[in-house]
Amino acid sequence: MEKQRIFTRKKSFGRLLNNISVRLFILLSLILPCTLYAETQASREVSIPFLDTVFTAEKNQQFYTSSEILFTTKIPDLMPGEIEISVPKDEHGIHFRTMRSSQYYENDGSGGWGAKIELCFTFAKAGKFTIPPLEVKIRRENAQIKFAPVTIALNPMDLQPRLVIDFSNGQKKIYSDQDYKGAIFSAKKGQAISFSIGIQYVNQLNQFDWESPENAILSHKKTYDTSELISQNQKSTNSAAKNSIFPIGEYELTILKAGRASFPRFTATVTAYNGSKFTIDLADFWIDVQESSLSSSGKKTDKNDYYSESFKESFESQSLENELSTDGTNSPLEITTQDCKTLAELRSKERKNPFSKARKERRELEVQLGIASTNSATQSTSGSTNNLSANTNAPDEFPAYLIPVSIFFAFIFCGILIIFIRRKNFSLAIIFGILVICSAGAAIYTSSASKIEHGISTECTLASIPEPTAEAQTNLPAGSYVQILEKSGDWCYVRFGATVGWCQNENIFFIK
């Protein structure tokens, strides 16, 4: 009987250990997502240095959409085999095409040599672009190479030719590829309307005709040698030259009858850049002609008064649109020093207890201040000083409670491992050995990730060295979420997006 009771107790104890094992597996499945979250946060904070060299676009090429643009850079005193290049990712309409690395030698007698890297990209849209930095490994050390900004124009090969009417006061233009409803402007009867007509996106002007409307006088004032202008433009390597408007002639229109008057009809037969032939003419539009008014002396109003009346409706309409746009838009609030301090305090509370209301309050405050509208930091250049934007969705704070949780489970698994080793149950011992290693690794990883320090900056200037007389590099806006990389006396070295620099401690509210 005594042996049976001992056996029964051992059996019950074995069942208890099995139940504990099942529950520990459930707890492990709960802490693994937290560990992965910590890994993601820590990897996001790795600071990769930038090289002094910059990728620049070769000048002798056409900067058009859908065209391959070549960027090159040189890294001195390195062999191409010592550089590992990551393939750039396609994003924001920028598409990577080809890559090549080779060795170069200077021909100026200096004896310089090194590695030359060439990258080709295409751009889907026109505008000014800055390609994200290229990640490389130089002798197994991570680094980044920046790209110089480049301006891309629309590809003339994809555009259809069009006529352009430009009135002499420069306040209104009419395009043949646009539809106009109603009167384009108002004019006085008997007053001369001066304008010029040009052609855009053409390789050759084959024929040009016009018809004068009824009850109006159309005078041809000047003719341009359009073929010569187009020929000179074809020799230019400037991308913007292909989008030039080539003048055809200058005209003067005098309408003799009040009411609704049609604009003269112009027709052109042209050859586009891609070799296709087009016949283009202006869309039908009309002018609201009013009776001419007399001045107090009995004379007609001055010719210049025509312009103030002609475009009065256009200006009033534009002013109304601007007023509605202003009234309907909520401009972001100015970020004060107290706002920066509040953000830092809320993040400190969030770091200690991520389940508190601090995270919700912090997000609401960021939206209210207008610093949570985009997904990445933006940067613009003006003169010699870079101006950063604080509009960035900064990551949530790292949950500090993961450190004691990971350590706790590491000790629990270690104790259970010892028990199974003594009982010689090696199958379960192996399982809990793996759990001990995982929980210990998670504890080490979360501990290192929690040591990364952050802060909220007031409006300040980043300097190249920690000295008051240092040359200013970048203006850091108020409310910026920065990473503290180093501290030196009253200065700290911070990182914001891809920008690093020194600022004084008094301009940073540290997140504790």
PyMOL commands that set and color helices and strands:
alter all, ss='L'
color gray80, all
select helices_A, chain A and resi 2-44+80-82+156-158+226-234+239-243+305-310+312-327+337-352+358-369+402-422+426-450+505-507
alter helices_A, ss='H'
color red, helices_A
select strands_A, chain A and resi 50-57+69-76+83-85+94-105+113-123+127-129+134-138+141-147+150-152+162-167+173-175+183-188+192-200+204-211+216-223+245-255+259-262+265-271+277-281+286-290+379-382+385-388+453-457+460-463+472-476+480-488+491-496+499-504+508-510
alter strands_A, ss='S'
color yellow, strands_A
deselect
rebuild
show_as cartoon
